[in-house]
Amino acid sequence: MTLKNANQTQLRFKARDPVLVLDMDKAGHVRTPFYVRRKIGEVIDFRGYFLNPEELSIGNTAGPAVALYRVRFMMKDLWPNYNLDRTDVLCIEVYDHWLAPIANDEARP
């Protein structure tokens, strides 16, 4: 079920925005895989507002809803030795608090 968050009326990211996935070194239940942390991706779209699964895993159901984005990564950027099609991508969903904006000129070497 998608929730509406009255505290956040404007999204931080829109489609095609480059983003950096943070490495917050959090223990416990997190939904952000290690292989995308510290990697640059591109927002595909906004998926809705949801309760934070990191908080839900410890029984906290009173927290605010958090924006969830679908983010695209080039496979070659995730795994430098990737030797299949260089245009292959991985798309995953990442919560807002794991993402940082970056300038377009920092997005690709």
Secondary structure, DSSP 8 states (H G I E B T S, - for coil): --B--TT--S-S--TT-EEEE------S---S-GGGTT-EEEEEEEEEEEE-HHHHTTT---S-EEEEEEEEEEHHHH-TT--S-TT-EEEEEEEGGGEEE--HHHH--
